[in-house]
Amino acid sequence: MRSFMIGIIAVFCAALLWSGWWWYGSTAEERAVAAWIGRTDGVSARVVSTTGFPNRFDTTVTEPEIRGDRLDWSTGFVQILRLSYRPGLYILAFDTTQRIDTVDQILTFESDQARASVARDDDGARSSFVIDAPVLTSSAGWSAAANALLFATRPSGDGTEFGLDLRTLEFDGVTSDVHLQGVLTEGASGQPTGELLLKVGHWPSFLALLRAVNAVTPDQFDLLSQPTEERVQMTVTLTDGAVNLGGVDIGTLPVLPLPLP
């Protein structure tokens, strides 16, 4: 009987210690996310809460907003999911509807599922982003859809290897695959610098989409319409955020406060 009672007490103490450790860890996780939101200009959220006892830290950021220099992003929630015993691996789950406000139109981004992962180790951070059945709808009256959007990064020397795939992109009644890959480094002002290789299965429809989202001006559209082939391959050059597409300067990337907490 004495041994049995000692065992019960040991189990109780272990459970109490684990519960205390989980509470401490979940509170620290929640405070770290809330603190990052609080100190980062242009980032806000209504509520930050953490659940997941006993083995996970599931932090939900409700109604997050990111306000940039030329566009704002918002969604219903983002969940930051982490196993308590794997501190270097994060899973992010997004609401299926996201909103992007630009200077001249509102873009609604819907999907069946949107998930990302970030893994950190001594070599740096690796990330992946998978969006199933994305649909982009504009207040200007147009829409585009794809079977999937895949995005990934991994360390490469002093930079980061970047890859993006749009599978079966459909716009204006035409379908096309889009692939973008290369290595980027951080420029003097903290914006991306490097060269990416762009491969497009149907250039005219993809260029029309770039024009629809105002990524290119009418004059730039005319210059970039010179390739007569449907399938094209060209270089995208980034110089501290300034973008050159196939030899045509098309502007700069929007600035968003996006470092991880």
C-alpha positions in Angstrom: 0.0 0.0 0.0 2.8 2.4 0.8 4.5 1.8 -2.5 1.2 2.4 -4.3 0.7 5.7 -2.4 4.3 6.8 -3.3 3.6 6.0 -6.9 0.4 8.1 -6.8 2.2 11.0 -5.2 5.0 10.8 -7.8 2.5 10.8 -10.7 0.7 13.7 -9.1 3.9 15.7 -8.6 5.0 15.0 -12.2 1.7 16.1 -13.6 1.8 19.2 -11.4 5.3 20.1 -12.6 4.4 19.5 -16.3 1.3 21.6 -15.9 3.3 24.4 -14.3 5.9 24.1 -17.1 3.2 24.2 -19.8 1.6 27.2 -18.2 4.9 29.0 -18.0 5.8 28.1 -21.6 2.3 29.0 -23.0 2.3 32.4 -21.2 5.8 33.2 -22.5 4.7 32.2 -26.1 1.6 34.3 -25.9 3.5 37.3 -24.5 6.2 37.1 -27.1 3.7 37.2 -30.0 1.7 40.0 -28.3 4.9 42.0 -27.7 6.0 41.7 -31.3 2.7 42.9 -32.5 2.8 45.8 -30.0 6.2 47.0 -30.9 6.0 46.6 -34.7 4.6 49.6 -36.6 1.8 48.7 -38.9 0.8 45.4 -37.2 -2.2 45.0 -35.0 -4.6 42.3 -33.7 -7.7 42.1 -31.6 -6.8 39.1 -29.4 -3.8 36.8 -28.8 -4.5 33.6 -26.9 -2.7 30.3 -26.4 -4.2 26.8 -25.8 -3.0 23.2 -26.5 -2.3 21.7 -23.1 -0.5 19.3 -22.5 1.9 19.0 -25.4 1.3 21.9 -27.7 1.4 25.7 -27.8 -1.4 26.8 -30.1 -1.4 30.6 -30.3 -4.3 32.2 -32.1 -4.0 35.7 -33.4 -7.5 37.0 -34.0 -8.2 39.6 -36.7 -4.6 40.4 -37.5 -3.8 43.4 -39.8 -0.6 44.4 -41.5 -0.5 47.9 -42.9 2.2 48.6 -45.5 3.2 51.6 -47.6 1.0 50.6 -50.6 -1.1 47.8 -49.4 -2.8 46.5 -46.3 -3.4 42.8 -45.4 -6.0 41.4 -43.0 -7.7 38.1 -42.1 -10.0 36.5 -39.5 -7.2 34.7 -37.7 -3.7 33.2 -37.9 -2.8 30.2 -35.7 0.8 29.7 -34.7 1.1 26.0 -33.7 4.1 24.4 -32.0 4.9 21.2 -30.2 6.2 22.1 -26.7 9.2 19.7 -27.1 10.1 21.0 -30.6 10.9 24.7 -30.1 12.4 25.2 -33.6 9.3 24.1 -35.6 6.3 26.3 -36.2 3.2 25.6 -38.2 1.0 28.5 -39.3 -2.7 28.0 -40.2 -4.5 30.9 -41.9 -8.2 31.7 -42.2 -9.5 30.6 -45.6 -10.4 34.3 -46.5 -7.8 37.0 -46.6 -8.2 40.6 -47.7 -5.6 42.9 -49.4 -6.4 46.6 -49.8 -4.4 48.4 -52.4 -4.5 52.1 -53.5 -7.1 51.4 -56.2 -8.9 48.1 -55.5 -9.7 45.5 -52.8 -8.5 42.0 -53.4 -10.2 39.0 -51.7 -8.0 35.9 -51.4 -9.9 32.7 -50.7 -8.7 29.1 -50.5 -9.7 25.6 -49.3 -6.7 25.6 -47.0 -3.6 27.8 -46.3 -0.8 26.5 -44.2 2.9 27.4 -43.7 5.8 25.9 -41.7 9.0 27.5 -40.5 11.8 25.3 -39.1 14.9 26.9 -37.5 18.2 25.2 -36.8 21.9 26.2 -36.7 22.0 26.6 -40.5 19.1 29.1 -40.5 15.4 29.0 -41.3 13.5 26.9 -43.8 9.9 27.7 -44.7 7.2 26.4 -46.9 3.7 27.7 -47.7 1.0 25.6 -49.4 -2.4 27.1 -50.5 -5.0 24.8 -51.9 -7.4 26.1 -54.6 -6.6 29.8 -54.2 -9.0 32.3 -55.8 -8.2 36.0 -56.1 -11.2 38.3 -56.6 -11.0 42.1 -57.2 -13.4 44.8 -56.5 -12.6 46.0 -60.0 -14.5 43.0 -61.4 -11.9 40.4 -62.4 -10.8 37.2 -60.8 -8.0 34.6 -61.1 -7.8 31.0 -59.7 -5.2 28.2 -59.5 -5.1 24.6 -58.3 -2.4 25.4 -55.8 0.2 28.0 -54.8 3.5 26.6 -53.4 6.2 28.7 -51.8 9.4 27.6 -50.1 12.7 29.1 -48.8 15.9 27.6 -47.5 19.4 28.9 -46.6 21.8 29.1 -49.5 25.3 30.4 -48.8 24.9 34.0 -47.6 21.4 34.2 -49.0 18.1 32.5 -49.2 16.9 30.2 -52.0 13.4 31.1 -53.0 10.9 29.1 -55.0 7.3 29.8 -56.0 4.9 27.7 -58.1 1.5 28.6 -59.3 -0.1 25.4 -60.7 -2.8 25.7 -63.4 -3.3 29.5 -63.0 -6.5 30.5 -64.7 -7.1 34.1 -65.8 -9.2 35.6 -68.6 -10.2 32.1 -69.8 -6.6 30.8 -70.2 -4.6 28.4 -68.0 -0.9 28.5 -67.3 1.8 27.3 -64.9 4.1 29.8 -63.3 7.5 29.1 -61.7 9.9 31.5 -60.0 13.2 30.5 -58.5 16.5 32.0 -57.4 18.7 33.2 -54.5 18.0 36.4 -52.7 20.1 38.4 -50.2 19.3 41.4 -48.0 20.1 44.7 -49.6 21.4 47.9 -47.9 17.9 49.0 -46.8 16.8 45.4 -45.8 14.9 44.7 -49.0 15.5 41.7 -51.3 18.4 41.7 -53.8 19.2 39.0 -56.3 18.1 37.3 -59.5 15.2 35.0 -60.0 14.3 32.9 -63.1 10.7 33.2 -64.2 9.1 30.6 -66.3 5.5 31.2 -67.6 3.4 28.8 -69.6 1.2 31.4 -71.2 2.8 34.9 -71.1 0.0 37.0 -72.5 -2.5 35.9 -69.9 0.0 36.2 -67.0 1.0 39.7 -68.2 -2.6 40.7 -68.4 -2.9 39.6 -64.7 0.1 41.7 -63.8 -1.7 44.6 -65.4 -4.9 43.8 -63.6 -3.3 44.0 -60.2 -1.4 47.2 -61.3 2.0 45.5 -60.9 2.9 47.1 -64.3 1.8 50.4 -65.9 0.3 50.6 -69.4 3.7 51.7 -70.9 5.5 48.8 -69.1 2.7 46.4 -70.3 3.4 47.5 -73.9 7.2 46.9 -73.5 6.7 43.5 -71.9 4.2 42.5 -74.7 7.1 42.2 -77.1 7.6 38.4 -76.7 5.2 36.8 -79.1 5.7 33.2 -77.8 3.2 31.9 -75.3 5.8 30.1 -73.2 8.6 32.4 -72.0 11.5 32.4 -69.6 13.0 35.6 -68.3 15.1 37.0 -65.4 13.6 39.0 -62.6 16.3 41.2 -61.0 15.8 42.7 -57.5 18.0 45.5 -56.3 17.2 46.4 -52.8 13.5 46.0 -53.5 13.6 47.6 -57.0 12.2 45.2 -59.6 13.4 44.7 -63.2 11.3 42.2 -65.2 12.9 41.0 -68.4 15.0 44.2 -68.8 12.1 46.5 -67.9 12.1 48.5 -64.6 8.6 48.0 -63.1 8.9 49.7 -59.7 9.6 48.5 -56.1 8.2 45.9 -53.9 5.7 47.0 -51.2 7.3 47.4 -47.8 5.6 45.3 -45.1 6.7 44.7 -41.5 7.1 40.9 -41.7 10.0 39.7 -39.5 9.0 36.7 -37.3 8.7 37.3 -33.6 
